[in-house]
Amino acid sequence: MAARIDPVVARAAQRGERVGVLVLVDKPTQQGPVPLALDANLKTLKERTQEVHHEAKSLLQDPGARSSREAAGLQPLAVNVSDGERGGVLLENLGAVMASVDPDDLDKISQVSGVRKVIPMPRFLPLIVPMQYRAAAPADLVEGPAKSLQRVGVPDLWDADLWGKGTTIGHFDTGINADHPAFAELRASRRFKYAAFGKDGVLQKRAKPLDGHADHHGTHTAGTLVGGDVDGLQVGIAPGARLVSVQIFPGITKQGDQDQLVVNALNWIVGERPHVLNLSFGDAKYNDSYLGVIGELIDQNIAVVAAVGNDGALRSSSPGNYASVIAVGAVDGRGKVCAFSGSATVRRNARPDICAPGLNVLSAGKGDDFAWSTGTSMAAPHVAGILALLRARAPDLTPLELKALLKAHARQPGNWDATRGGAGIVDGSALLAAV
């Protein structure tokens, strides 16, 4: 039986276009999401992917075009590729083969044994840039949990001895200033892993962690996720968790090469088996090119949290637009939805699902500084961090169940506008009582 071909791919083939695809393989037979700890299922998925890759290589091989980057099979970013790399790129952790397929070969690919679905390559999405960034003054660094953490009940979760121990958070961002004192314990206890991909698309060995953004976007979001105590100041929600961070911004300029880099980065981070993945990037319109691959992540039992965007009412960003993710908007210190926070009804689904502090959030910054930053990028890691604590307490909860809990136990201040802020503000205290 032929595998399903995504309509976007099919339409491109009908126009006679060569198209970049992800060839998804059959999943293990177990019903429902694959438990993160079930290594046998992951091994089976990898073995099936290797078999499909072997078949695809034989099918897509084009000996007459070996000197060209347009040879059959999507090439890695390196210009000088070996023959062994032709015929598609193996993505074992995603359970996929990345390939560039001629229209005439699309049907053949769908007939390969073990192929489940053929979906389009995700198109690169831009960073959701913070609305502001400024270094905190010494007087701002008050001992105790940062105010944004207090507003969402994080201290109550800590009082229940929930610090994120045993959970892994995926961080897909501009990198991280890992030398910041907020990450000292994370590194000392070997709970930190970092990856970066070069312009050739190859994973850089022993890449030095750095943050490539002028406002240290990734460092700030990572600080909210896992930052540790610094002279009594606590900015991180899950300081006991493991962080796996991959740098994808700033990327390379050629669209197709950047698309491949992002897919390789996703494949790497899935291999680290995160319980939660924080995505503070997006396109300020409905861009469904990530829909298929995000669905695969959630099927692998990864709770995906995405910022809804900073374009105000009637605009929301993809992948925060997708109904399957947990889309997060921003509120100020009084619990009012920020004017910049995105919201919309997309494909009959109201966005965002929930809100969190996103105005003047204190977290790690440049050098040894702490910094104030504003945006839905700052709100999303509040939700992702709390999810890491919940998964430490109740590891069997699925992404769908976690999302339902977040919404059912959100706090709604007076005059709450659900069309702008979704179910309400994430409430760690209420969630603790419910789980």
ABEGO torsion letter per residue (X at the ends): XBBBBBAAAAAAAAAGBBBBBBBBBBBBABBEBBBAABAAAAAAAAAAAAAAAAAAAAAABBAAAAABAABBEBBBABABBBAAABGEBBBAAAGBBBBBBBAAAAAAAAABBGBABBBBBBBBBBBBBBABBBBBBAAABBBEBBAAAAAAGAAAAAAAGBAGBGBBBBBBBAEBBAABAAAAAAAAAGABBBBBBBAAGBBBBGBBBBBABAAGAAAAAAAAAABBBBGGBBABABAABBBBBBBAOBBBABAAAAAAAAAAAAAAAAAAGBABBBBBBEBABBBAAAAAAAAAAAAAGBBBBBBAEAAEBGBBBOAAABAABBBBBBBBAAGBBBAABBBBBBGGBBOBABBBBABGBBBBBBEABBBBBBEAAAAAAAAAAAAAAAAAABAABBAAAAAAAAAAABBBBBGBBAAAAEAEBBBAAAAAAAX
